Amino acid sequence: MVYEHFNNHFHGYVVETAFRFSKLLASLHLSK
């Protein structure tokens, strides 16, 4: 149960980080 909770939390963190990174990359690409 604890492992499952941690796994879900970690997955959410990875998705959020990837989303922010892609947004940052897109803004950098547009500013060029």
mmCIF file as gemmi writes it, N, C-alpha and C atoms, coordinates in Angstrom:
data_model
loop_
_atom_site.group_PDB
_atom_site.id
_atom_site.type_symbol
_atom_site.label_atom_id
_atom_site.label_alt_id
_atom_site.label_comp_id
_atom_site.label_asym_id
_atom_site.label_entity_id
_atom_site.label_seq_id
_atom_site.pdbx_PDB_ins_code
_atom_site.Cartn_x
_atom_site.Cartn_y
_atom_site.Cartn_z
_atom_site.occupancy
_atom_site.B_iso_or_equiv
_atom_site.pdbx_formal_charge
_atom_site.auth_seq_id
_atom_site.auth_asym_id
_atom_site.pdbx_PDB_model_num
ATOM 1 N N . MET Axp A 1 ? 0.841 -1.198 0 1 0 ? 1 A 1
ATOM 2 C CA . MET Axp A 1 ? 0 0 0 1 0 ? 1 A 1
ATOM 3 C C . MET Axp A 1 ? 0.882 1.257 0 1 0 ? 1 A 1
ATOM 4 N N . VAL Axp A 2 ? 1.887 1.261 0.869 1 0 ? 2 A 1
ATOM 5 C CA . VAL Axp A 2 ? 2.789 2.411 0.932 1 0 ? 2 A 1
ATOM 6 C C . VAL Axp A 2 ? 3.572 2.534 -0.366 1 0 ? 2 A 1
ATOM 7 N N . TYR Axp A 3 ? 3.999 1.384 -0.89 1 0 ? 3 A 1
ATOM 8 C CA . TYR Axp A 3 ? 4.763 1.396 -2.141 1 0 ? 3 A 1
ATOM 9 C C . TYR Axp A 3 ? 3.903 1.924 -3.278 1 0 ? 3 A 1
ATOM 10 N N . GLU Axp A 4 ? 2.644 1.521 -3.294 1 0 ? 4 A 1
ATOM 11 C CA . GLU Axp A 4 ? 1.747 1.959 -4.361 1 0 ? 4 A 1
ATOM 12 C C . GLU Axp A 4 ? 1.535 3.471 -4.28 1 0 ? 4 A 1
ATOM 13 N N . HIS Axp A 5 ? 1.39 3.974 -3.065 1 0 ? 5 A 1
ATOM 14 C CA . HIS Axp A 5 ? 1.208 5.41 -2.875 1 0 ? 5 A 1
ATOM 15 C C . HIS Axp A 5 ? 2.45 6.16 -3.352 1 0 ? 5 A 1
ATOM 16 N N . PHE Axp A 6 ? 3.608 5.65 -2.996 1 0 ? 6 A 1
ATOM 17 C CA . PHE Axp A 6 ? 4.863 6.284 -3.399 1 0 ? 6 A 1
ATOM 18 C C . PHE Axp A 6 ? 5.006 6.246 -4.911 1 0 ? 6 A 1
ATOM 19 N N . ASN Axp A 7 ? 4.632 5.112 -5.51 1 0 ? 7 A 1
ATOM 20 C CA . ASN Axp A 7 ? 4.75 4.957 -6.956 1 0 ? 7 A 1
ATOM 21 C C . ASN Axp A 7 ? 3.857 5.962 -7.675 1 0 ? 7 A 1
ATOM 22 N N . ASN Axp A 8 ? 2.635 6.136 -7.188 1 0 ? 8 A 1
ATOM 23 C CA . ASN Axp A 8 ? 1.712 7.091 -7.792 1 0 ? 8 A 1
ATOM 24 C C . ASN Axp A 8 ? 2.238 8.513 -7.646 1 0 ? 8 A 1
ATOM 25 N N . HIS Axp A 9 ? 2.787 8.826 -6.469 1 0 ? 9 A 1
ATOM 26 C CA . HIS Axp A 9 ? 3.32 10.157 -6.211 1 0 ? 9 A 1
ATOM 27 C C . HIS Axp A 9 ? 4.511 10.431 -7.122 1 0 ? 9 A 1
ATOM 28 N N . PHE Axp A 10 ? 5.378 9.452 -7.25 1 0 ? 10 A 1
ATOM 29 C CA . PHE Axp A 10 ? 6.568 9.604 -8.084 1 0 ? 10 A 1
ATOM 30 C C . PHE Axp A 10 ? 6.178 9.781 -9.544 1 0 ? 10 A 1
ATOM 31 N N . HIS Axp A 11 ? 5.188 9 -9.996 1 0 ? 11 A 1
ATOM 32 C CA . HIS Axp A 11 ? 4.736 9.09 -11.382 1 0 ? 11 A 1
ATOM 33 C C . HIS Axp A 11 ? 4.177 10.486 -11.656 1 0 ? 11 A 1
ATOM 34 N N . GLY Axp A 12 ? 3.398 11.002 -10.699 1 0 ? 12 A 1
ATOM 35 C CA . GLY Axp A 12 ? 2.831 12.336 -10.851 1 0 ? 12 A 1
ATOM 36 C C . GLY Axp A 12 ? 3.918 13.396 -10.922 1 0 ? 12 A 1
ATOM 37 N N . TYR Axp A 13 ? 4.97 13.192 -10.119 1 0 ? 13 A 1
ATOM 38 C CA . TYR Axp A 13 ? 6.089 14.142 -10.094 1 0 ? 13 A 1
ATOM 39 C C . TYR Axp A 13 ? 6.813 14.142 -11.431 1 0 ? 13 A 1
ATOM 40 N N . VAL Axp A 14 ? 7.028 12.948 -11.981 1 0 ? 14 A 1
ATOM 41 C CA . VAL Axp A 14 ? 7.729 12.826 -13.264 1 0 ? 14 A 1
ATOM 42 C C . VAL Axp A 14 ? 6.914 13.481 -14.374 1 0 ? 14 A 1
ATOM 43 N N . VAL Axp A 15 ? 5.605 13.23 -14.369 1 0 ? 15 A 1
ATOM 44 C CA . VAL Axp A 15 ? 4.741 13.805 -15.397 1 0 ? 15 A 1
ATOM 45 C C . VAL Axp A 15 ? 4.739 15.33 -15.3 1 0 ? 15 A 1
ATOM 46 N N . GLU Axp A 16 ? 4.659 15.836 -14.063 1 0 ? 16 A 1
ATOM 47 C CA . GLU Axp A 16 ? 4.63 17.291 -13.867 1 0 ? 16 A 1
ATOM 48 C C . GLU Axp A 16 ? 5.942 17.923 -14.307 1 0 ? 16 A 1
ATOM 49 N N . THR Axp A 17 ? 7.041 17.267 -13.966 1 0 ? 17 A 1
ATOM 50 C CA . THR Axp A 17 ? 8.36 17.785 -14.332 1 0 ? 17 A 1
ATOM 51 C C . THR Axp A 17 ? 8.535 17.778 -15.852 1 0 ? 17 A 1
ATOM 52 N N . ALA Axp A 18 ? 8.104 16.69 -16.484 1 0 ? 18 A 1
ATOM 53 C CA . ALA Axp A 18 ? 8.227 16.588 -17.936 1 0 ? 18 A 1
ATOM 54 C C . ALA Axp A 18 ? 7.368 17.658 -18.614 1 0 ? 18 A 1
ATOM 55 N N . PHE Axp A 19 ? 6.183 17.906 -18.031 1 0 ? 19 A 1
ATOM 56 C CA . PHE Axp A 19 ? 5.28 18.906 -18.592 1 0 ? 19 A 1
ATOM 57 C C . PHE Axp A 19 ? 5.902 20.296 -18.49 1 0 ? 19 A 1
ATOM 58 N N . ARG Axp A 20 ? 6.492 20.6 -17.316 1 0 ? 20 A 1
ATOM 59 C CA . ARG Axp A 20 ? 7.14 21.904 -17.131 1 0 ? 20 A 1
ATOM 60 C C . ARG Axp A 20 ? 8.327 22.051 -18.063 1 0 ? 20 A 1
ATOM 61 N N . PHE Axp A 21 ? 9.088 20.972 -18.207 1 0 ? 21 A 1
ATOM 62 C CA . PHE Axp A 21 ? 10.277 21.014 -19.055 1 0 ? 21 A 1
ATOM 63 C C . PHE Axp A 21 ? 9.892 21.246 -20.511 1 0 ? 21 A 1
ATOM 64 N N . SER Axp A 22 ? 8.818 20.576 -20.949 1 0 ? 22 A 1
ATOM 65 C CA . SER Axp A 22 ? 8.381 20.743 -22.338 1 0 ? 22 A 1
ATOM 66 C C . SER Axp A 22 ? 7.866 22.164 -22.563 1 0 ? 22 A 1
ATOM 67 N N . LYS Axp A 23 ? 7.206 22.728 -21.535 1 0 ? 23 A 1
ATOM 68 C CA . LYS Axp A 23 ? 6.724 24.097 -21.645 1 0 ? 23 A 1
ATOM 69 C C . LYS Axp A 23 ? 7.893 25.067 -21.731 1 0 ? 23 A 1
ATOM 70 N N . LEU Axp A 24 ? 8.912 24.818 -20.911 1 0 ? 24 A 1
ATOM 71 C CA . LEU Axp A 24 ? 10.105 25.661 -20.919 1 0 ? 24 A 1
ATOM 72 C C . LEU Axp A 24 ? 10.806 25.57 -22.267 1 0 ? 24 A 1
ATOM 73 N N . LEU Axp A 25 ? 10.901 24.349 -22.782 1 0 ? 25 A 1
ATOM 74 C CA . LEU Axp A 25 ? 11.55 24.126 -24.065 1 0 ? 25 A 1
ATOM 75 C C . LEU Axp A 25 ? 10.779 24.849 -25.168 1 0 ? 25 A 1
ATOM 76 N N . ALA Axp A 26 ? 9.456 24.779 -25.104 1 0 ? 26 A 1
ATOM 77 C CA . ALA Axp A 26 ? 8.627 25.416 -26.121 1 0 ? 26 A 1
ATOM 78 C C . ALA Axp A 26 ? 8.791 26.93 -26.078 1 0 ? 26 A 1
ATOM 79 N N . SER Axp A 27 ? 8.835 27.495 -24.878 1 0 ? 27 A 1
ATOM 80 C CA . SER Axp A 27 ? 8.983 28.948 -24.763 1 0 ? 27 A 1
ATOM 81 C C . SER Axp A 27 ? 10.357 29.39 -25.26 1 0 ? 27 A 1
ATOM 82 N N . LEU Axp A 28 ? 11.376 28.585 -24.989 1 0 ? 28 A 1
ATOM 83 C CA . LEU Axp A 28 ? 12.718 28.913 -25.467 1 0 ? 28 A 1
ATOM 84 C C . LEU Axp A 28 ? 12.761 28.852 -26.986 1 0 ? 28 A 1
ATOM 85 N N . HIS Axp A 29 ? 12.072 27.863 -27.543 1 0 ? 29 A 1
ATOM 86 C CA . HIS Axp A 29 ? 12.059 27.69 -28.993 1 0 ? 29 A 1
ATOM 87 C C . HIS Axp A 29 ? 11.318 28.853 -29.663 1 0 ? 29 A 1
ATOM 88 N N . LEU Axp A 30 ? 10.245 29.313 -29.021 1 0 ? 30 A 1
ATOM 89 C CA . LEU Axp A 30 ? 9.464 30.399 -29.599 1 0 ? 30 A 1
ATOM 90 C C . LEU Axp A 30 ? 10.204 31.726 -29.521 1 0 ? 30 A 1
ATOM 91 N N . SER Axp A 31 ? 11.013 31.892 -28.478 1 0 ? 31 A 1
ATOM 92 C CA . SER Axp A 31 ? 11.707 33.17 -28.28 1 0 ? 31 A 1
ATOM 93 C C . SER Axp A 31 ? 12.854 33.365 -29.261 1 0 ? 31 A 1
ATOM 94 N N . LYS Axp A 32 ? 13.305 32.296 -29.894 1 0 ? 32 A 1
ATOM 95 C CA . LYS Axp A 32 ? 14.445 32.4 -30.812 1 0 ? 32 A 1
ATOM 96 C C . LYS Axp A 32 ? 14.051 33.14 -32.09 1 0 ? 32 A 1
